[in-house]
Amino acid sequence: LSKNQLNTDKSTRLPPEFLTLRVACDAPTSFALIMQDNRSDSATVTSDIYYGLGTDSRRNKIGLYSLNIDPADTSADGFARLYRTDSTTGGAAWSTASANPIPIGKTSYLGFTDSPGSNAGPVLIQNLSTTLTVGAVIAPTNHLDLSSAIDLDGAGTIEIIYL
């Protein structure tokens, strides 16, 4: 990117990028996903769903990104359709399963079920494939040191929690 493509006084949203996530288990099992930010404390907004892009040469925060999953772009085993369900209680209780996209959080478990409206939690899955949509936002350039090139240095680890 050229600095001329970025906003001076407001954040710049970059076009989405797409990644494929595949989970392959030895046998059907119940699991959930969470995200660990490997650039902790570098996101320009503090939130459970935003992760840092690192810092520039003067330790200014470059921006943030999120990873979103759309259940419509998710398949597993022989299920005709999957829905997402999440838990903010470490798996003790689950949200009502929905077809709505959701970001992967740092503390909220994200699982999948084949039953819309269910709050029973994730179903047993052996092989899952989904598309992750990466949404990145760059800080206003008047908050960055642009005297040299800046590398977008976001890094995270998607963790599988077996339930």
C-alpha positions in Angstrom: 0.0 0.0 0.0 1.1 3.5 -0.6 0.6 6.1 2.2 -1.5 8.0 -0.4 -4.1 5.3 -0.2 -4.6 5.8 3.5 -6.6 8.3 5.4 -4.8 11.0 7.3 -7.3 11.7 10.0 -9.5 8.6 10.2 -8.9 4.8 10.0 -8.7 3.1 6.6 -10.5 -0.2 6.1 -8.6 -2.5 3.8 -10.4 -4.9 1.3 -11.2 -8.2 3.0 -8.8 -11.1 2.6 -9.9 -14.7 2.7 -8.2 -17.7 4.3 -9.3 -21.4 4.6 -9.3 -23.1 7.9 -9.5 -26.9 8.1 -9.8 -29.0 11.2 -9.3 -32.7 11.0 -9.8 -34.9 14.1 -9.0 -38.6 14.4 -12.7 -39.2 15.3 -15.9 -37.1 15.6 -15.5 -34.9 18.6 -17.1 -31.8 20.1 -14.8 -28.7 19.9 -14.8 -24.9 19.9 -12.4 -22.3 18.5 -10.9 -19.3 20.2 -8.2 -16.9 19.0 -4.9 -15.9 20.7 -3.4 -12.5 19.7 0.3 -12.9 19.1 0.7 -9.1 18.9 -1.1 -8.5 22.1 -1.6 -4.8 23.1 -1.0 -3.5 19.6 -4.6 -3.3 18.4 -5.9 0.3 18.1 -9.2 -0.8 19.9 -9.4 -2.9 23.0 -12.0 -5.7 22.3 -12.5 -9.4 22.5 -12.7 -9.6 18.7 -9.9 -7.3 17.5 -6.2 -8.2 17.1 -3.1 -6.1 16.7 -1.1 -5.4 13.5 2.0 -4.6 15.5 3.7 -1.2 15.9 5.7 1.1 13.8 9.3 2.2 14.6 8.1 4.6 17.2 5.8 2.0 18.9 2.6 3.5 17.5 -0.2 1.0 17.0 -0.6 0.3 13.3 -4.2 -0.9 13.4 -6.3 -4.0 14.0 -7.9 -6.9 12.3 -10.7 -9.4 13.0 -11.4 -13.0 11.7 -15.0 -13.6 10.8 -16.7 -16.9 10.1 -19.9 -17.2 8.1 -21.6 -20.5 8.8 -22.9 -20.5 5.1 -19.2 -20.9 4.1 -18.6 -23.7 6.6 -18.9 -27.5 5.9 -18.3 -30.6 8.0 -18.7 -34.3 7.5 -22.1 -35.1 6.0 -24.0 -32.2 7.5 -26.3 -30.4 5.0 -25.8 -27.1 6.8 -24.0 -25.7 9.9 -24.9 -23.0 12.3 -22.7 -21.2 14.7 -23.1 -21.2 18.5 -20.9 -19.5 21.0 -20.3 -19.6 24.8 -19.0 -16.8 27.0 -19.0 -19.2 30.0 -16.3 -21.6 29.0 -18.8 -24.0 27.5 -21.2 -24.1 30.5 -23.9 -22.4 28.4 -24.3 -21.9 24.7 -26.0 -19.2 22.6 -28.9 -20.0 20.3 -27.5 -21.4 17.1 -27.6 -19.0 14.3 -26.7 -18.6 10.6 -25.3 -15.1 11.2 -21.6 -14.6 10.7 -19.5 -14.1 13.8 -15.9 -13.0 14.6 -13.6 -15.4 16.5 -13.1 -14.0 20.0 -10.3 -14.2 22.5 -12.5 -15.5 25.3 -15.8 -16.6 23.7 -15.9 -20.2 22.4 -17.1 -20.6 18.9 -18.7 -23.9 17.9 -20.9 -25.4 15.2 -24.1 -27.4 15.2 -26.5 -28.7 12.6 -29.6 -27.6 14.5 -30.8 -23.9 14.0 -32.1 -22.4 17.2 -30.4 -25.1 19.4 -28.6 -24.1 22.6 -27.2 -27.5 23.2 -23.7 -26.6 22.1 -21.5 -28.0 19.3 -22.1 -31.3 17.6 -19.5 -34.0 17.1 -17.4 -33.1 14.0 -14.5 -35.0 12.5 -13.6 -32.8 9.5 -14.5 -29.1 9.2 -13.6 -26.6 6.5 -14.5 -22.9 6.6 -13.5 -19.6 5.1 -12.1 -16.9 7.4 -12.7 -13.3 6.3 -9.9 -11.1 7.5 -11.0 -7.5 8.1 -8.1 -5.1 8.6 -8.2 -1.5 9.5 -5.1 0.9 9.4 -4.8 3.7 11.9 -4.9 7.3 10.6 -1.6 8.2 9.1 -1.3 11.2 11.4 -0.8 8.7 14.2 1.9 6.7 12.4 5.6 7.2 11.7 5.8 7.1 8.0 9.5 7.9 7.7 10.1 4.3 6.6 8.0 1.4 5.4 5.7 -0.2 7.9 5.0 -3.9 7.9 1.6 -5.1 8.8 2.6 -7.6 11.4 -0.6 -9.2 12.6 -0.2 -12.7 14.0 -2.6 -14.9 15.9 -3.2 -18.6 16.8 -6.6 -20.2 16.5 -6.9 -22.6 19.4 -9.1 -25.7 19.4 -10.8 -26.4 22.7 -12.0 -30.0 23.0 -15.3 -30.2 25.0 
